Amino acid sequence: MIQIPPYLKKGDTIAITCPAGYMEKKKIANCVKTLQQWGFQVMIGKTVGSASANYFSGTDEERRDELQALLDEPSIKAILCGRGGYGVTRIIDQLNFSAFKKQPKWLIGFSDITVLHAHLLTKCHTASLHAPMANAFNQGGVKLPYVQSLRKALMGTKAKYSAAAHPMNRLGKVTGTLMGGNLALLAHLVGSNMMYKTKGAILFLEDVGEYAYNIDRMFIQLKRAGILSQLSGLILGGFTDQKDTTRPFGQSVEAIIQEHIAGYDYPVCYGFPVSHGIENYALKVGVVCQLNVTAISVKLQEL
């Protein structure tokens, strides 16, 4: 049984922390202002705009201790990660989730935060939010439906999203537990005890800045590990800022993926709005959803 953290009400406190890569404090200003306008209190962690001289938003110990304190503090009702990047796997095994399990709260983010989503679902049996982070609130992002979907999700609105049809889509209507995140991070988690158990799941995947050959390699890794074979459905989001080698790989991302899932018969949709780009709907990892892929459109609905 999956725990659903309590939905937020006005006056609740959301904490902002950076458990992975460095983020300038000024970049969260619009996020803080907007969360306050939505009616929430905001607590800003010391890792945001830390004095770190390297890639990370503080030492492993500083990032670990701050996240631990936020997980344990009952007055914090949601934890919004400022950004992803890299770094969560350096601290995940040092975190204690015993207090969190007794009083779960929403953990929000994507990219490197995929590690936390997988851990919370697999080890804590708790839902979380794969959703826009602090930087998405900048440059007019607050007005877009993607940031607004975060607000709705936190307040308890059930997701109901639509996407355009794609010529490579595989049609069908299925129900399953929604899980997924960044392709590179899921390939990274293969073989660990926190990797998603994907039998019967609706899996969503996205990535950024990857070479075509590396996307091919990561899909082979997931396929060999049995991650793709027993799904109910597959949602493929944006593969933004894709790269290619001087001598081209010779296939588009869609063609690469299509090759590796050709032996399965579950419904598949391409181009769903979950990504490192602007189009990034809030998805509740761990909840049961219905995916309906038709020749006209794609619909994903939380049940």
DRENDO-1510 file (C-alpha; in Angstrom, 1 decimal, always signed):
<recs>
REC; n; res; u; v; w
REC; 1; MET; +0.0; +0.0; +0.0 .
REC; 2; ILE; +1.4; +3.4; -1.1 .
REC; 3; GLN; +1.2; +6.3; +1.4 .
REC; 4; ILE; +0.0; +9.5; -0.1 .
REC; 5; PRO; +1.4; +12.5; +1.9 .
REC; 6; PRO; -1.2; +15.0; +3.2 .
REC; 7; TYR; -2.1; +17.6; +0.6 .
REC; 8; LEU; -1.2; +21.1; +1.5 .
REC; 9; LYS; -3.5; +23.9; +2.8 .
REC; 10; LYS; -2.9; +27.6; +3.0 .
REC; 11; GLY; -0.4; +28.5; +5.7 .
REC; 12; ASP; +1.6; +25.3; +5.4 .
REC; 13; THR; +5.4; +25.5; +5.1 .
REC; 14; ILE; +7.3; +24.5; +2.0 .
REC; 15; ALA; +11.1; +24.2; +2.4 .
REC; 16; ILE; +13.5; +24.8; -0.5 .
REC; 17; THR; +16.8; +22.9; -0.4 .
REC; 18; CYS; +19.5; +22.0; -2.9 .
REC; 19; PRO; +20.6; +18.3; -2.3 .
REC; 20; ALA; +22.7; +18.1; -5.4 .
REC; 21; GLY; +24.1; +20.8; -7.7 .
REC; 22; TYR; +24.8; +24.5; -6.8 .
REC; 23; MET; +22.1; +27.1; -7.4 .
REC; 24; GLU; +22.4; +30.9; -6.9 .
REC; 25; LYS; +20.0; +32.2; -4.3 .
REC; 26; LYS; +18.7; +35.0; -6.6 .
REC; 27; LYS; +17.3; +32.3; -8.9 .
REC; 28; ILE; +14.7; +31.2; -6.3 .
REC; 29; ALA; +13.3; +34.7; -5.8 .
REC; 30; ASN; +10.3; +34.3; -8.2 .
REC; 31; CYS; +9.7; +30.8; -6.8 .
REC; 32; VAL; +9.6; +32.1; -3.2 .
REC; 33; LYS; +7.3; +35.0; -4.1 .
REC; 34; THR; +4.9; +32.7; -6.0 .
REC; 35; LEU; +4.7; +30.1; -3.3 .
REC; 36; GLN; +3.9; +32.9; -0.8 .
REC; 37; GLN; +1.2; +34.2; -3.2 .
REC; 38; TRP; -0.3; +30.8; -3.3 .
REC; 39; GLY; -0.7; +31.0; +0.5 .
REC; 40; PHE; +2.3; +29.0; +1.7 .
REC; 41; GLN; +5.1; +29.8; +4.1 .
REC; 42; VAL; +8.6; +29.3; +2.7 .
REC; 43; MET; +11.7; +28.2; +4.5 .
REC; 44; ILE; +15.0; +28.6; +2.5 .
REC; 45; GLY; +17.7; +26.1; +3.4 .
REC; 46; LYS; +21.4; +27.1; +3.8 .
REC; 47; THR; +22.3; +24.9; +0.8 .
REC; 48; VAL; +20.6; +27.4; -1.5 .
REC; 49; GLY; +23.3; +29.8; -2.7 .
REC; 50; SER; +25.8; +28.1; -0.5 .
REC; 51; ALA; +29.5; +29.2; -0.3 .
REC; 52; SER; +30.6; +26.0; -2.0 .
REC; 53; ALA; +33.5; +26.4; -4.3 .
REC; 54; ASN; +32.8; +23.3; -6.4 .
REC; 55; TYR; +29.9; +21.8; -8.3 .
REC; 56; PHE; +27.8; +20.9; -5.3 .
REC; 57; SER; +25.5; +23.1; -3.1 .
REC; 58; GLY; +27.7; +22.4; -0.1 .
REC; 59; THR; +29.6; +19.4; +1.2 .
REC; 60; ASP; +28.0; +16.0; +1.2 .
REC; 61; GLU; +27.6; +16.4; +4.9 .
REC; 62; GLU; +25.9; +19.8; +4.6 .
REC; 63; ARG; +23.5; +18.6; +2.0 .
REC; 64; ARG; +22.7; +15.4; +3.8 .
REC; 65; ASP; +22.2; +17.1; +7.2 .
REC; 66; GLU; +19.9; +19.8; +5.8 .
REC; 67; LEU; +17.8; +17.3; +3.9 .
REC; 68; GLN; +17.7; +15.0; +7.0 .
REC; 69; ALA; +16.5; +17.9; +9.1 .
REC; 70; LEU; +13.7; +18.7; +6.6 .
REC; 71; LEU; +12.6; +15.1; +6.4 .
REC; 72; ASP; +12.4; +15.0; +10.2 .
REC; 73; GLU; +10.7; +18.4; +10.9 .
REC; 74; PRO; +7.0; +17.9; +11.3 .
REC; 75; SER; +6.2; +21.6; +10.6 .
REC; 76; ILE; +7.6; +21.2; +7.0 .
REC; 77; LYS; +4.8; +19.9; +4.8 .
REC; 78; ALA; +6.7; +19.8; +1.5 .
REC; 79; ILE; +10.3; +19.8; +0.3 .
REC; 80; LEU; +11.0; +21.6; -3.0 .
REC; 81; CYS; +14.4; +20.9; -4.5 .
REC; 82; GLY; +15.9; +24.0; -6.0 .
REC; 83; ARG; +17.6; +22.1; -8.8 .
REC; 84; GLY; +18.9; +18.7; -9.8 .
REC; 85; GLY; +22.3; +18.2; -11.5 .
REC; 86; TYR; +24.2; +15.5; -9.7 .
REC; 87; GLY; +24.8; +14.6; -6.1 .
REC; 88; VAL; +21.8; +12.8; -4.4 .
REC; 89; THR; +23.4; +9.3; -4.8 .
REC; 90; ARG; +26.4; +10.6; -2.8 .
REC; 91; ILE; +24.1; +11.0; +0.3 .
REC; 92; ILE; +21.0; +8.8; -0.2 .
REC; 93; ASP; +22.4; +5.9; +1.8 .
REC; 94; GLN; +23.2; +8.1; +4.8 .
REC; 95; LEU; +19.7; +9.4; +5.2 .
REC; 96; ASN; +17.3; +8.0; +7.8 .
REC; 97; PHE; +13.7; +7.9; +6.7 .
REC; 98; SER; +12.1; +6.5; +9.9 .
REC; 99; ALA; +10.5; +9.8; +10.9 .
REC; 100; PHE; +9.5; +10.5; +7.3 .
REC; 101; LYS; +7.6; +7.2; +7.1 .
REC; 102; LYS; +5.6; +8.1; +10.2 .
REC; 103; GLN; +4.8; +11.6; +8.9 .
REC; 104; PRO; +5.3; +11.6; +5.1 .
REC; 105; LYS; +5.5; +14.9; +3.2 .
REC; 106; TRP; +5.7; +15.8; -0.5 .
REC; 107; LEU; +9.1; +15.8; -2.0 .
REC; 108; ILE; +9.3; +17.7; -5.2 .
REC; 109; GLY; +11.8; +17.8; -8.1 .
REC; 110; PHE; +13.1; +16.0; -11.2 .
REC; 111; SER; +16.4; +15.2; -12.9 .
REC; 112; ASP; +18.8; +14.0; -10.2 .
REC; 113; ILE; +15.9; +14.0; -7.8 .
REC; 114; THR; +14.7; +10.9; -9.6 .
REC; 115; VAL; +17.0; +9.0; -7.1 .
REC; 116; LEU; +14.8; +10.3; -4.2 .
REC; 117; HIS; +11.6; +9.4; -6.0 .
REC; 118; ALA; +12.8; +5.9; -6.6 .
REC; 119; HIS; +13.9; +5.5; -2.9 .
REC; 120; LEU; +10.7; +6.9; -1.5 .
REC; 121; LEU; +8.5; +4.6; -3.6 .
REC; 122; THR; +10.6; +1.5; -3.3 .
REC; 123; LYS; +11.9; +1.7; +0.3 .
REC; 124; CYS; +9.3; +4.0; +2.0 .
REC; 125; HIS; +6.3; +3.0; -0.1 .
REC; 126; THR; +5.4; +6.8; -0.3 .
REC; 127; ALA; +4.3; +8.9; -3.3 .
REC; 128; SER; +6.2; +12.0; -4.4 .
REC; 129; LEU; +6.1; +14.7; -7.0 .
REC; 130; HIS; +8.2; +14.6; -10.2 .
REC; 131; ALA; +7.6; +18.3; -11.0 .
REC; 132; PRO; +9.0; +21.7; -11.8 .
REC; 133; MET; +11.7; +23.1; -9.5 .
REC; 134; ALA; +12.6; +26.6; -8.5 .
REC; 135; ASN; +14.1; +27.8; -11.8 .
REC; 136; ALA; +10.9; +26.9; -13.7 .
REC; 137; PHE; +9.2; +29.9; -11.9 .
REC; 138; ASN; +11.5; +32.3; -13.8 .
REC; 139; GLN; +11.0; +34.0; -17.2 .
REC; 140; GLY; +7.2; +33.9; -17.1 .
REC; 141; GLY; +7.1; +30.2; -16.2 .
REC; 142; VAL; +4.6; +30.9; -13.3 .
REC; 143; LYS; +1.9; +31.7; -15.9 .
REC; 144; LEU; +2.3; +28.4; -17.8 .
REC; 145; PRO; +0.3; +25.3; -17.0 .
REC; 146; TYR; +3.3; +23.3; -16.0 .
REC; 147; VAL; +4.2; +25.4; -12.9 .
REC; 148; GLN; +0.5; +25.7; -12.2 .
REC; 149; SER; +0.2; +21.9; -12.3 .
REC; 150; LEU; +2.5; +21.8; -9.3 .
REC; 151; ARG; +0.2; +24.0; -7.3 .
REC; 152; LYS; -2.8; +21.9; -8.2 .
REC; 153; ALA; -1.0; +18.7; -7.3 .
REC; 154; LEU; +0.1; +20.0; -3.9 .
REC; 155; MET; -3.5; +21.0; -3.2 .
REC; 156; GLY; -4.9; +17.6; -4.0 .
REC; 157; THR; -6.2; +18.0; -7.5 .
REC; 158; LYS; -6.1; +14.8; -9.5 .
REC; 159; ALA; -3.9; +15.0; -12.6 .
REC; 160; LYS; -5.7; +14.9; -15.9 .
REC; 161; TYR; -3.3; +15.7; -18.8 .
REC; 162; SER; -3.5; +15.6; -22.6 .
REC; 163; ALA; -0.8; +15.4; -25.2 .
REC; 164; ALA; -0.8; +15.4; -29.0 .
REC; 165; ALA; -0.8; +12.2; -31.0 .
REC; 166; HIS; +2.5; +11.0; -32.4 .
REC; 167; PRO; +3.0; +8.9; -35.5 .
REC; 168; MET; +5.1; +6.3; -33.6 .
REC; 169; ASN; +2.6; +6.0; -30.7 .
REC; 170; ARG; +1.3; +2.5; -29.9 .
REC; 171; LEU; -2.4; +2.6; -29.1 .
REC; 172; GLY; -4.1; +1.2; -26.1 .
REC; 173; LYS; -5.7; +1.9; -22.7 .
REC; 174; VAL; -4.1; +0.7; -19.5 .
REC; 175; THR; -4.0; +1.3; -15.8 .
REC; 176; GLY; -1.0; +1.0; -13.6 .
REC; 177; THR; +1.2; +2.7; -10.9 .
REC; 178; LEU; +3.0; +5.7; -12.3 .
REC; 179; MET; +6.7; +5.8; -11.8 .
REC; 180; GLY; +9.8; +7.0; -13.7 .
REC; 181; GLY; +12.0; +10.1; -14.2 .
REC; 182; ASN; +15.3; +10.7; -15.8 .
REC; 183; LEU; +16.6; +8.0; -18.1 .
REC; 184; ALA; +20.3; +8.4; -17.0 .
REC; 185; LEU; +19.4; +8.2; -13.3 .
REC; 186; LEU; +17.3; +5.1; -13.8 .
REC; 187; ALA; +20.1; +3.4; -15.7 .
REC; 188; HIS; +22.4; +4.5; -12.9 .
REC; 189; LEU; +20.1; +2.8; -10.3 .
REC; 190; VAL; +19.9; -0.5; -12.1 .
REC; 191; GLY; +21.3; -3.2; -9.7 .
REC; 192; SER; +20.6; -1.1; -6.6 .
REC; 193; ASN; +18.0; -1.9; -4.0 .
REC; 194; MET; +16.1; +1.3; -4.7 .
REC; 195; MET; +15.4; +0.7; -8.4 .
REC; 196; TYR; +11.7; +0.8; -9.3 .
REC; 197; LYS; +9.8; -2.5; -9.4 .
REC; 198; THR; +8.2; -1.9; -12.8 .
REC; 199; LYS; +6.0; -4.9; -13.2 .
REC; 200; GLY; +2.6; -3.6; -14.2 .
REC; 201; ALA; +3.7; +0.0; -14.0 .
REC; 202; ILE; +3.2; +3.0; -16.3 .
REC; 203; LEU; +6.8; +4.1; -16.7 .
REC; 204; PHE; +7.7; +7.7; -17.9 .
REC; 205; LEU; +11.2; +8.6; -19.1 .
REC; 206; GLU; +12.9; +11.9; -20.1 .
REC; 207; ASP; +16.5; +13.2; -20.5 .
REC; 208; VAL; +18.6; +16.1; -21.5 .
REC; 209; GLY; +22.0; +16.7; -23.2 .
REC; 210; GLU; +22.6; +13.0; -24.0 .
REC; 211; TYR; +24.4; +11.7; -27.1 .
REC; 212; ALA; +22.3; +9.4; -29.3 .
REC; 213; TYR; +24.6; +6.4; -28.7 .
REC; 214; ASN; +24.2; +6.9; -24.9 .
REC; 215; ILE; +20.4; +6.9; -25.1 .
REC; 216; ASP; +20.8; +3.6; -27.1 .
REC; 217; ARG; +23.1; +2.2; -24.4 .
REC; 218; MET; +20.8; +3.2; -21.5 .
REC; 219; PHE; +17.8; +1.6; -23.2 .
REC; 220; ILE; +19.8; -1.6; -23.7 .
REC; 221; GLN; +20.7; -1.5; -20.0 .
REC; 222; LEU; +17.0; -1.1; -18.9 .
REC; 223; LYS; +16.0; -3.8; -21.3 .
REC; 224; ARG; +18.6; -6.3; -20.2 .
REC; 225; ALA; +17.7; -5.6; -16.6 .
REC; 226; GLY; +14.1; -6.5; -17.2 .
REC; 227; ILE; +12.8; -3.0; -16.6 .
REC; 228; LEU; +10.9; -2.7; -19.9 .
REC; 229; SER; +9.5; -6.1; -20.3 .
REC; 230; GLN; +6.5; -6.2; -17.9 .
REC; 231; LEU; +5.2; -2.6; -18.1 .
REC; 232; SER; +1.5; -1.7; -18.5 .
REC; 233; GLY; +2.5; +1.3; -20.5 .
REC; 234; LEU; +5.4; +3.6; -21.5 .
REC; 235; ILE; +5.4; +7.4; -21.6 .
REC; 236; LEU; +8.3; +9.1; -23.4 .
REC; 237; GLY; +8.8; +12.7; -22.6 .
REC; 238; GLY; +11.3; +15.2; -24.0 .
REC; 239; PHE; +14.8; +14.2; -24.9 .
REC; 240; THR; +16.0; +17.8; -25.0 .
REC; 241; ASP; +19.4; +19.3; -26.2 .
REC; 242; GLN; +20.3; +15.9; -27.7 .
REC; 243; LYS; +23.8; +15.5; -29.1 .
REC; 244; ASP; +25.3; +13.4; -31.8 .
REC; 245; THR; +28.8; +12.3; -32.6 .
REC; 246; THR; +30.9; +13.6; -35.5 .
REC; 247; ARG; +30.1; +10.4; -37.3 .
REC; 248; PRO; +26.3; +10.3; -36.8 .
REC; 249; PHE; +24.8; +7.5; -34.9 .
REC; 250; GLY; +22.2; +7.2; -37.7 .
REC; 251; GLN; +18.9; +7.0; -35.8 .
REC; 252; SER; +16.6; +9.5; -34.1 .
REC; 253; VAL; +15.8; +9.2; -30.4 .
REC; 254; GLU; +12.4; +7.9; -31.3 .
REC; 255; ALA; +13.8; +5.3; -33.7 .
REC; 256; ILE; +16.3; +4.2; -31.1 .
REC; 257; ILE; +13.6; +3.7; -28.5 .
REC; 258; GLN; +11.2; +2.1; -30.9 .
REC; 259; GLU; +13.8; -0.6; -31.7 .
REC; 260; HIS; +14.3; -1.5; -28.1 .
REC; 261; ILE; +10.6; -1.8; -27.3 .
REC; 262; ALA; +9.5; -3.5; -30.5 .
REC; 263; GLY; +9.0; -6.9; -28.8 .
REC; 264; TYR; +6.5; -5.6; -26.3 .
REC; 265; ASP; +2.8; -4.9; -26.9 .
REC; 266; TYR; +1.9; -2.3; -24.3 .
REC; 267; PRO; +0.7; +1.2; -25.3 .
REC; 268; VAL; +3.5; +3.8; -25.8 .
REC; 269; CYS; +3.4; +7.5; -26.3 .
REC; 270; TYR; +6.1; +9.8; -27.5 .
REC; 271; GLY; +6.5; +13.5; -26.9 .
REC; 272; PHE; +4.6; +13.7; -23.6 .
REC; 273; PRO; +5.1; +17.0; -21.8 .
REC; 274; VAL; +7.5; +15.9; -19.1 .
REC; 275; SER; +11.1; +17.1; -19.7 .
REC; 276; HIS; +14.0; +19.3; -18.7 .
REC; 277; GLY; +12.4; +22.0; -20.9 .
REC; 278; ILE; +9.5; +24.3; -20.3 .
REC; 279; GLU; +6.9; +21.5; -20.8 .
REC; 280; ASN; +7.1; +19.6; -17.6 .
REC; 281; TYR; +3.8; +18.6; -15.9 .
REC; 282; ALA; +3.7; +17.6; -12.2 .
REC; 283; LEU; +3.4; +13.8; -12.0 .
REC; 284; LYS; +2.7; +12.0; -8.8 .
REC; 285; VAL; +5.1; +9.0; -8.6 .
REC; 286; GLY; +3.4; +6.1; -6.9 .
REC; 287; VAL; -0.2; +6.8; -7.7 .
REC; 288; VAL; -2.5; +4.7; -9.9 .
REC; 289; CYS; -3.2; +6.3; -13.3 .
REC; 290; GLN; -4.9; +5.5; -16.5 .
REC; 291; LEU; -3.0; +6.0; -19.8 .
REC; 292; ASN; -5.2; +6.1; -23.0 .
REC; 293; VAL; -3.3; +6.4; -26.3 .
REC; 294; THR; -5.6; +6.9; -29.3 .
REC; 295; ALA; -5.0; +7.9; -32.8 .
REC; 296; ILE; -6.2; +11.4; -31.9 .
REC; 297; SER; -4.6; +12.2; -28.6 .
REC; 298; VAL; -2.9; +10.9; -25.4 .
REC; 299; LYS; -4.6; +11.2; -22.0 .
REC; 300; LEU; -3.1; +10.5; -18.6 .
REC; 301; GLN; -5.5; +10.6; -15.7 .
REC; 302; GLU; -4.9; +10.0; -12.0 .
REC; 303; LEU; -7.4; +7.6; -10.6 .
</recs>
